């Protein structure tokens, strides 16, 4: 828990002046599969399946994402200008 230095301190009553600080961990994942999109995303890949290195030279699946890219991001053209 933390609070601003200039905010008052009330014993056992943190209230709205305090906020929680939670440790964050990151995990390096790779996309190992994707589902075909439907609706607005028809013709695009979406719902990416994620995996982590399993220590034996392979990958262990850990989850699936359902969003994260906006329509603009999905339709962005990342090809170098010589390929356009």
Biopython code that builds the backbone (N, CA, C, O; Angstrom):
import numpy as np
from Bio.PDB.StructureBuilder import StructureBuilder

atoms = [
    (1, "UNK", "N", (0.848, -1.171, 0.000)),
    (1, "UNK", "CA", (0.000, 0.000, 0.000)),
    (1, "UNK", "C", (0.894, 1.233, 0.000)),
    (1, "UNK", "O", (1.995, 1.218, 0.550)),
    (2, "UNK", "N", (0.410, 2.290, -0.617)),
    (2, "UNK", "CA", (1.174, 3.537, -0.678)),
    (2, "UNK", "C", (0.203, 4.712, -0.674)),
    (2, "UNK", "O", (-0.978, 4.562, -0.986)),
    (3, "UNK", "N", (0.728, 5.891, -0.312)),
    (3, "UNK", "CA", (-0.063, 7.118, -0.329)),
    (3, "UNK", "C", (0.844, 8.284, -0.643)),
    (3, "UNK", "O", (2.065, 8.180, -0.530)),
    (4, "UNK", "N", (0.255, 9.383, -1.033)),
    (4, "UNK", "CA", (1.029, 10.590, -1.277)),
    (4, "UNK", "C", (1.600, 11.092, 0.046)),
    (4, "UNK", "O", (0.951, 10.964, 1.084)),
    (5, "UNK", "N", (2.802, 11.660, 0.024)),
    (5, "UNK", "CA", (3.442, 12.134, 1.248)),
    (5, "UNK", "C", (2.622, 13.198, 1.966)),
    (5, "UNK", "O", (2.661, 13.276, 3.194)),
    (6, "UNK", "N", (1.886, 14.014, 1.230)),
    (6, "UNK", "CA", (1.138, 15.103, 1.862)),
    (6, "UNK", "C", (-0.302, 14.727, 2.225)),
    (6, "UNK", "O", (-1.047, 15.581, 2.704)),
    (7, "UNK", "N", (-0.713, 13.474, 2.008)),
    (7, "UNK", "CA", (-2.074, 13.091, 2.394)),
    (7, "UNK", "C", (-2.089, 12.628, 3.845)),
    (7, "UNK", "O", (-1.091, 12.100, 4.335)),
    (8, "UNK", "N", (-3.222, 12.822, 4.544)),
    (8, "UNK", "CA", (-3.288, 12.462, 5.967)),
    (8, "UNK", "C", (-3.222, 10.947, 6.180)),
    (8, "UNK", "O", (-3.568, 10.169, 5.292)),
    (9, "UNK", "N", (-2.781, 10.550, 7.349)),
    (9, "UNK", "CA", (-2.673, 9.144, 7.700)),
    (9, "UNK", "C", (-3.724, 8.816, 8.752)),
    (9, "UNK", "O", (-3.727, 9.400, 9.836)),
    (10, "UNK", "N", (-4.611, 7.887, 8.433)),
    (10, "UNK", "CA", (-5.634, 7.426, 9.372)),
    (10, "UNK", "C", (-5.360, 5.958, 9.651)),
    (10, "UNK", "O", (-5.342, 5.146, 8.726)),
    (11, "UNK", "N", (-5.147, 5.608, 10.911)),
    (11, "UNK", "CA", (-4.831, 4.231, 11.280)),
    (11, "UNK", "C", (-5.937, 3.273, 10.857)),
    (11, "UNK", "O", (-7.116, 3.536, 11.093)),
    (12, "UNK", "N", (-5.563, 2.177, 10.242)),
    (12, "UNK", "CA", (-6.476, 1.111, 9.808)),
    (12, "UNK", "C", (-7.589, 1.582, 8.886)),
    (12, "UNK", "O", (-8.578, 0.867, 8.727)),
    (13, "UNK", "N", (-7.474, 2.733, 8.283)),
    (13, "UNK", "CA", (-8.491, 3.233, 7.355)),
    (13, "UNK", "C", (-7.812, 3.898, 6.152)),
    (13, "UNK", "O", (-7.805, 5.125, 6.049)),
    (14, "UNK", "N", (-7.253, 3.112, 5.260)),
    (14, "UNK", "CA", (-6.543, 3.717, 4.141)),
    (14, "UNK", "C", (-7.454, 4.520, 3.214)),
    (14, "UNK", "O", (-7.033, 5.542, 2.672)),
    (15, "UNK", "N", (-8.670, 4.080, 3.031)),
    (15, "UNK", "CA", (-9.617, 4.822, 2.209)),
    (15, "UNK", "C", (-9.112, 5.073, 0.802)),
    (15, "UNK", "O", (-8.293, 4.312, 0.286)),
    (16, "UNK", "N", (-9.598, 6.139, 0.180)),
    (16, "UNK", "CA", (-9.265, 6.445, -1.207)),
    (16, "UNK", "C", (-7.932, 7.170, -1.354)),
    (16, "UNK", "O", (-7.487, 7.413, -2.476)),
    (17, "UNK", "N", (-7.287, 7.520, -0.242)),
    (17, "UNK", "CA", (-6.009, 8.214, -0.308)),
    (17, "UNK", "C", (-4.844, 7.240, -0.529)),
    (17, "UNK", "O", (-3.730, 7.661, -0.841)),
    (18, "UNK", "N", (-5.102, 5.965, -0.368)),
    (18, "UNK", "CA", (-4.073, 4.949, -0.521)),
    (18, "UNK", "C", (-4.341, 4.148, -1.801)),
    (18, "UNK", "O", (-5.474, 4.103, -2.282)),
    (19, "UNK", "N", (-3.316, 3.529, -2.341)),
    (19, "UNK", "CA", (-3.518, 2.627, -3.470)),
    (19, "UNK", "C", (-2.597, 1.423, -3.314)),
    (19, "UNK", "O", (-1.547, 1.501, -2.675)),
    (20, "UNK", "N", (-3.013, 0.307, -3.912)),
    (20, "UNK", "CA", (-2.236, -0.926, -3.813)),
    (20, "UNK", "C", (-1.143, -0.937, -4.870)),
    (20, "UNK", "O", (-1.348, -0.502, -6.003)),
    (21, "UNK", "N", (0.003, -1.432, -4.485)),
    (21, "UNK", "CA", (1.091, -1.664, -5.420)),
    (21, "UNK", "C", (1.275, -3.174, -5.492)),
    (21, "UNK", "O", (1.612, -3.823, -4.501)),
    (22, "UNK", "N", (1.052, -3.711, -6.665)),
    (22, "UNK", "CA", (1.183, -5.154, -6.839)),
    (22, "UNK", "C", (2.402, -5.451, -7.701)),
    (22, "UNK", "O", (2.658, -4.759, -8.686)),
    (23, "UNK", "N", (3.145, -6.475, -7.329)),
    (23, "UNK", "CA", (4.298, -6.827, -8.168)),
    (23, "UNK", "C", (3.816, -7.323, -9.526)),
    (23, "UNK", "O", (2.803, -8.017, -9.618)),
    (24, "UNK", "N", (4.530, -6.972, -10.553)),
    (24, "UNK", "CA", (4.177, -7.411, -11.906)),
    (24, "UNK", "C", (5.269, -8.333, -12.429)),
    (24, "UNK", "O", (6.459, -8.083, -12.233)),
    (25, "UNK", "N", (4.853, -9.386, -13.085)),
    (25, "UNK", "CA", (5.795, -10.302, -13.705)),
    (25, "UNK", "C", (5.489, -10.369, -15.187)),
    (25, "UNK", "O", (4.329, -10.283, -15.590)),
    (26, "UNK", "N", (6.502, -10.519, -15.981)),
    (26, "UNK", "CA", (6.295, -10.670, -17.414)),
    (26, "UNK", "C", (6.734, -12.062, -17.836)),
    (26, "UNK", "O", (7.588, -12.677, -17.198)),
    (27, "UNK", "N", (6.154, -12.540, -18.893)),
    (27, "UNK", "CA", (6.475, -13.850, -19.435)),
    (27, "UNK", "C", (6.677, -13.687, -20.938)),
    (27, "UNK", "O", (5.843, -13.091, -21.620)),
    (28, "UNK", "N", (7.772, -14.211, -21.445)),
    (28, "UNK", "CA", (8.011, -14.167, -22.885)),
    (28, "UNK", "C", (7.238, -15.304, -23.544)),
    (28, "UNK", "O", (7.469, -16.479, -23.261)),
    (29, "UNK", "N", (6.316, -14.929, -24.429)),
    (29, "UNK", "CA", (5.484, -15.906, -25.130)),
    (29, "UNK", "C", (5.695, -15.792, -26.630)),
    (29, "UNK", "O", (6.139, -14.762, -27.137)),
    (30, "UNK", "N", (5.370, -16.865, -27.324)),
    (30, "UNK", "CA", (5.375, -16.858, -28.779)),
    (30, "UNK", "C", (3.998, -17.273, -29.262)),
    (30, "UNK", "O", (3.287, -18.010, -28.580)),
    (31, "UNK", "N", (3.626, -16.796, -30.440)),
    (31, "UNK", "CA", (2.362, -17.207, -31.056)),
    (31, "UNK", "C", (2.626, -18.518, -31.779)),
    (31, "UNK", "O", (3.492, -18.587, -32.651)),
    (32, "UNK", "N", (1.875, -19.568, -31.415)),
    (32, "UNK", "CA", (2.066, -20.881, -32.029)),
    (32, "UNK", "C", (0.911, -21.280, -32.934)),
    (32, "UNK", "O", (1.018, -22.248, -33.688)),
    (33, "UNK", "N", (-0.187, -20.546, -32.866)),
    (33, "UNK", "CA", (-1.346, -20.834, -33.725)),
    (33, "UNK", "C", (-2.260, -19.624, -33.716)),
    (33, "UNK", "O", (-2.146, -18.749, -32.857)),
    (34, "UNK", "N", (-3.160, -19.583, -34.670)),
    (34, "UNK", "CA", (-4.152, -18.504, -34.732)),
    (34, "UNK", "C", (-5.421, -19.061, -35.362)),
    (34, "UNK", "O", (-5.366, -19.962, -36.199)),
    (35, "UNK", "N", (-6.546, -18.527, -34.962)),
    (35, "UNK", "CA", (-7.830, -18.924, -35.536)),
    (35, "UNK", "C", (-8.191, -17.978, -36.671)),
    (35, "UNK", "O", (-7.746, -16.831, -36.696)),
    (36, "UNK", "N", (-8.980, -18.451, -37.588)),
    (36, "UNK", "CA", (-9.471, -17.583, -38.662)),
    (36, "UNK", "C", (-10.508, -16.634, -38.083)),
    (36, "UNK", "O", (-11.362, -17.035, -37.291)),
    (37, "UNK", "N", (-10.425, -15.383, -38.484)),
    (37, "UNK", "CA", (-11.364, -14.388, -37.993)),
    (37, "UNK", "C", (-12.744, -14.546, -38.612)),
    (37, "UNK", "O", (-12.911, -15.197, -39.643)),
    (38, "UNK", "N", (-13.715, -13.943, -37.970)),
    (38, "UNK", "CA", (-15.080, -13.938, -38.508)),
    (38, "UNK", "C", (-15.636, -12.526, -38.377)),
    (38, "UNK", "O", (-15.057, -11.692, -37.682)),
    (39, "UNK", "N", (-16.738, -12.260, -39.031)),
    (39, "UNK", "CA", (-17.325, -10.921, -38.974)),
    (39, "UNK", "C", (-16.384, -9.911, -39.594)),
    (39, "UNK", "O", (-15.896, -10.112, -40.706)),
    (40, "UNK", "N", (-16.124, -8.818, -38.878)),
    (40, "UNK", "CA", (-15.219, -7.778, -39.381)),
    (40, "UNK", "C", (-13.810, -8.294, -39.616)),
    (40, "UNK", "O", (-13.070, -7.725, -40.418)),
    (41, "UNK", "N", (-13.432, -9.352, -38.935)),
    (41, "UNK", "CA", (-12.067, -9.884, -39.057)),
    (41, "UNK", "C", (-11.985, -11.056, -40.027)),
    (41, "UNK", "O", (-10.978, -11.763, -40.072)),
    (42, "UNK", "N", (-13.038, -11.256, -40.794)),
    (42, "UNK", "CA", (-13.036, -12.325, -41.795)),
    (42, "UNK", "C", (-11.871, -12.094, -42.762)),
    (42, "UNK", "O", (-11.655, -10.974, -43.224)),
    (43, "UNK", "N", (-11.132, -13.147, -43.060)),
    (43, "UNK", "CA", (-9.975, -13.031, -43.939)),
    (43, "UNK", "C", (-8.689, -12.694, -43.195)),
    (43, "UNK", "O", (-7.624, -12.617, -43.808)),
    (44, "UNK", "N", (-8.774, -12.493, -41.886)),
    (44, "UNK", "CA", (-7.603, -12.183, -41.058)),
    (44, "UNK", "C", (-7.455, -13.256, -39.997)),
    (44, "UNK", "O", (-8.416, -13.959, -39.689)),
    (45, "UNK", "N", (-6.281, -13.388, -39.444)),
    (45, "UNK", "CA", (-6.064, -14.304, -38.328)),
    (45, "UNK", "C", (-6.293, -13.562, -37.026)),
    (45, "UNK", "O", (-5.909, -12.400, -36.893)),
    (46, "UNK", "N", (-6.914, -14.225, -36.068)),
    (46, "UNK", "CA", (-7.154, -13.612, -34.757)),
    (46, "UNK", "C", (-7.136, -14.718, -33.703)),
    (46, "UNK", "O", (-6.867, -15.877, -34.019)),
    (47, "UNK", "N", (-7.417, -14.364, -32.478)),
    (47, "UNK", "CA", (-7.392, -15.328, -31.374)),
    (47, "UNK", "C", (-6.088, -16.121, -31.403)),
    (47, "UNK", "O", (-6.067, -17.294, -31.775)),
    (48, "UNK", "N", (-5.020, -15.470, -31.011)),
    (48, "UNK", "CA", (-3.689, -16.069, -31.060)),
    (48, "UNK", "C", (-3.466, -17.017, -29.883)),
    (48, "UNK", "O", (-3.790, -16.689, -28.741)),
    (49, "UNK", "N", (-2.915, -18.188, -30.171)),
    (49, "UNK", "CA", (-2.584, -19.183, -29.155)),
    (49, "UNK", "C", (-1.135, -18.949, -28.742)),
    (49, "UNK", "O", (-0.255, -18.865, -29.598)),
    (50, "UNK", "N", (-0.880, -18.844, -27.440)),
    (50, "UNK", "CA", (0.443, -18.502, -26.920)),
    (50, "UNK", "C", (1.104, -19.688, -26.236)),
    (50, "UNK", "O", (0.435, -20.548, -25.663)),
    (51, "UNK", "N", (2.446, -19.717, -26.307)),
    (51, "UNK", "CA", (3.206, -20.779, -25.648)),
    (51, "UNK", "C", (4.500, -20.193, -25.091)),
    (51, "UNK", "O", (4.938, -19.112, -25.486)),
    (52, "UNK", "N", (5.098, -20.936, -24.164)),
    (52, "UNK", "CA", (6.404, -20.568, -23.592)),
    (52, "UNK", "C", (7.378, -21.710, -23.877)),
    (52, "UNK", "O", (6.966, -22.843, -24.128)),
    (53, "UNK", "N", (8.674, -21.397, -23.834)),
    (53, "UNK", "CA", (9.694, -22.435, -24.024)),
    (53, "UNK", "C", (9.553, -23.471, -22.915)),
    (53, "UNK", "O", (9.373, -23.123, -21.748)),
    (54, "UNK", "N", (9.637, -24.756, -23.293)),
    (54, "UNK", "CA", (9.445, -25.816, -22.297)),
    (54, "UNK", "C", (10.748, -26.368, -21.732)),
    (54, "UNK", "O", (10.719, -27.289, -20.916)),
    (55, "UNK", "N", (11.900, -25.820, -22.152)),
    (55, "UNK", "CA", (13.187, -26.271, -21.629)),
    (55, "UNK", "C", (13.748, -27.483, -22.348)),
    (55, "UNK", "O", (14.894, -27.867, -22.111)),
    (56, "UNK", "N", (12.958, -28.093, -23.223)),
    (56, "UNK", "CA", (13.420, -29.275, -23.965)),
    (56, "UNK", "C", (13.496, -28.975, -25.465)),
    (56, "UNK", "O", (13.519, -29.891, -26.287)),
    (57, "UNK", "N", (13.534, -27.699, -25.808)),
    (57, "UNK", "CA", (13.613, -27.321, -27.211)),
    (57, "UNK", "C", (12.271, -27.125, -27.886)),
    (57, "UNK", "O", (12.213, -26.848, -29.084)),
    (58, "UNK", "N", (11.203, -27.265, -27.141)),
    (58, "UNK", "CA", (9.858, -27.099, -27.703)),
    (58, "UNK", "C", (9.108, -25.990, -26.995)),
    (58, "UNK", "O", (9.697, -25.148, -26.317)),
    (59, "UNK", "N", (7.799, -26.009, -27.165)),
    (59, "UNK", "CA", (6.946, -24.992, -26.558)),
    (59, "UNK", "C", (5.776, -25.640, -25.837)),
    (59, "UNK", "O", (5.241, -26.654, -26.285)),
    (60, "UNK", "N", (5.384, -25.049, -24.719)),
    (60, "UNK", "CA", (4.232, -25.514, -23.950)),
    (60, "UNK", "C", (3.139, -24.450, -24.043)),
    (60, "UNK", "O", (3.377, -23.292, -23.702)),
    (61, "UNK", "N", (1.946, -24.831, -24.501)),
    (61, "UNK", "CA", (0.860, -23.847, -24.599)),
    (61, "UNK", "C", (0.465, -23.307, -23.228)),
    (61, "UNK", "O", (0.394, -24.054, -22.252)),
    (62, "UNK", "N", (0.211, -22.005, -23.165)),
    (62, "UNK", "CA", (-0.167, -21.392, -21.889)),
    (62, "UNK", "C", (-1.474, -20.604, -21.960)),
    (62, "UNK", "O", (-2.042, -20.271, -20.920)),
    (63, "UNK", "N", (-1.955, -20.303, -23.147)),
    (63, "UNK", "CA", (-3.190, -19.530, -23.204)),
    (63, "UNK", "C", (-3.493, -19.042, -24.596)),
    (63, "UNK", "O", (-2.839, -19.398, -25.576)),
    (64, "UNK", "N", (-4.512, -18.213, -24.641)),
    (64, "UNK", "CA", (-5.028, -17.720, -25.904)),
    (64, "UNK", "C", (-5.468, -16.284, -25.706)),
    (64, "UNK", "O", (-6.093, -15.962, -24.696)),
    (65, "UNK", "N", (-5.153, -15.421, -26.652)),
    (65, "UNK", "CA", (-5.615, -14.036, -26.576)),
    (65, "UNK", "C", (-6.855, -13.889, -27.441)),
    (65, "UNK", "O", (-6.975, -14.548, -28.474)),
    (66, "UNK", "N", (-7.766, -13.043, -27.032)),
    (66, "UNK", "CA", (-8.983, -12.823, -27.794)),
    (66, "UNK", "C", (-9.065, -11.421, -28.355)),
    (66, "UNK", "O", (-9.916, -11.134, -29.197)),
    (67, "UNK", "N", (-8.186, -10.544, -27.895)),
    (67, "UNK", "CA", (-8.177, -9.186, -28.435)),
    (67, "UNK", "C", (-6.856, -8.526, -28.120)),
    (67, "UNK", "O", (-5.964, -9.154, -27.551)),
    (68, "UNK", "N", (-6.726, -7.303, -28.475)),
    (68, "UNK", "CA", (-5.492, -6.595, -28.224)),
    (68, "UNK", "C", (-5.101, -5.749, -29.416)),
    (68, "UNK", "O", (-4.468, -4.704, -29.259)),
    (69, "UNK", "N", (-5.472, -6.191, -30.612)),
    (69, "UNK", "CA", (-5.217, -5.399, -31.795)),
    (69, "UNK", "C", (-6.487, -4.650, -32.193)),
    (69, "UNK", "O", (-7.573, -5.228, -32.225)),
    (70, "UNK", "N", (-6.345, -3.391, -32.488)),
    (70, "UNK", "CA", (-7.475, -2.618, -32.985)),
    (70, "UNK", "C", (-7.663, -2.932, -34.466)),
    (70, "UNK", "O", (-6.781, -3.521, -35.091)),
    (71, "UNK", "N", (-8.793, -2.548, -35.025)),
    (71, "UNK", "CA", (-9.010, -2.728, -36.460)),
    (71, "UNK", "C", (-7.913, -2.041, -37.249)),
    (71, "UNK", "O", (-7.447, -2.572, -38.257)),
    (72, "UNK", "N", (-7.490, -0.854, -36.797)),
    (72, "UNK", "CA", (-6.426, -0.126, -37.480)),
    (72, "UNK", "C", (-5.124, -0.926, -37.429)),
    (72, "UNK", "O", (-4.411, -1.000, -38.430)),
    (73, "UNK", "N", (-4.808, -1.516, -36.298)),
    (73, "UNK", "CA", (-3.597, -2.308, -36.165)),
    (73, "UNK", "C", (-3.622, -3.565, -37.009)),
    (73, "UNK", "O", (-2.599, -3.955, -37.572)),
    (74, "UNK", "N", (-4.776, -4.201, -37.104)),
    (74, "UNK", "CA", (-4.908, -5.413, -37.902)),
    (74, "UNK", "C", (-4.699, -5.103, -39.379)),
    (74, "UNK", "O", (-4.108, -5.904, -40.103)),
    (75, "UNK", "N", (-5.173, -3.963, -39.824)),
    (75, "UNK", "CA", (-5.115, -3.612, -41.242)),
    (75, "UNK", "C", (-3.892, -2.771, -41.607)),
    (75, "UNK", "O", (-3.775, -2.308, -42.742)),
    (76, "UNK", "N", (-2.984, -2.572, -40.657)),
    (76, "UNK", "CA", (-1.775, -1.794, -40.910)),
    (76, "UNK", "C", (-0.882, -2.537, -41.897)),
    (76, "UNK", "O", (-0.762, -3.760, -41.826)),
    (77, "UNK", "N", (-0.275, -1.829, -42.791)),
    (77, "UNK", "CA", (0.601, -2.411, -43.784)),
    (77, "UNK", "C", (2.053, -2.221, -43.333)),
    (77, "UNK", "O", (2.581, -1.110, -43.382)),
    (78, "UNK", "N", (2.695, -3.309, -42.895)),
    (78, "UNK", "CA", (4.064, -3.237, -42.392)),
    (78, "UNK", "C", (5.111, -3.572, -43.452)),
    (78, "UNK", "O", (6.302, -3.631, -43.144)),
    (79, "UNK", "N", (4.693, -3.787, -44.671)),
    (79, "UNK", "CA", (5.673, -4.142, -45.706)),
    (79, "UNK", "C", (6.562, -2.936, -46.014)),
    (79, "UNK", "O", (6.096, -1.797, -45.996)),
    (80, "UNK", "N", (7.847, -3.190, -46.296)),
    (80, "UNK", "CA", (8.717, -2.075, -46.715)),
    (80, "UNK", "C", (8.168, -1.431, -47.982)),
    (80, "UNK", "O", (7.494, -2.097, -48.768)),
    (81, "UNK", "N", (8.444, -0.162, -48.189)),
    (81, "UNK", "CA", (7.849, 0.571, -49.305)),
    (81, "UNK", "C", (8.193, -0.051, -50.657)),
    (81, "UNK", "O", (7.419, 0.109, -51.601)),
    (82, "UNK", "N", (9.333, -0.763, -50.793)),
    (82, "UNK", "CA", (9.689, -1.378, -52.058)),
    (82, "UNK", "C", (8.778, -2.549, -52.407)),
    (82, "UNK", "O", (8.702, -2.945, -53.570)),
    (83, "UNK", "N", (8.070, -3.120, -51.392)),
    (83, "UNK", "CA", (7.164, -4.245, -51.627)),
    (83, "UNK", "C", (5.732, -3.802, -51.843)),
    (83, "UNK", "O", (4.902, -4.617, -52.243)),
    (84, "UNK", "N", (5.408, -2.538, -51.593)),
    (84, "UNK", "CA", (4.023, -2.059, -51.676)),
    (84, "UNK", "C", (3.547, -1.981, -53.108)),
    (84, "UNK", "O", (2.405, -1.598, -53.358)),
]
sb = StructureBuilder()
sb.init_structure("model")
sb.init_model(0)
sb.init_chain("A")
sb.init_seg("    ")
for serial, (resi, resn, name, xyz) in enumerate(atoms, 1):
    if name == "N":
        sb.init_residue(resn, " ", resi, " ")
    sb.init_atom(name, np.array(xyz, "f"), 0.0, 1.0, " ", f" {name:<3s}", serial, name[0])
structure = sb.get_structure()
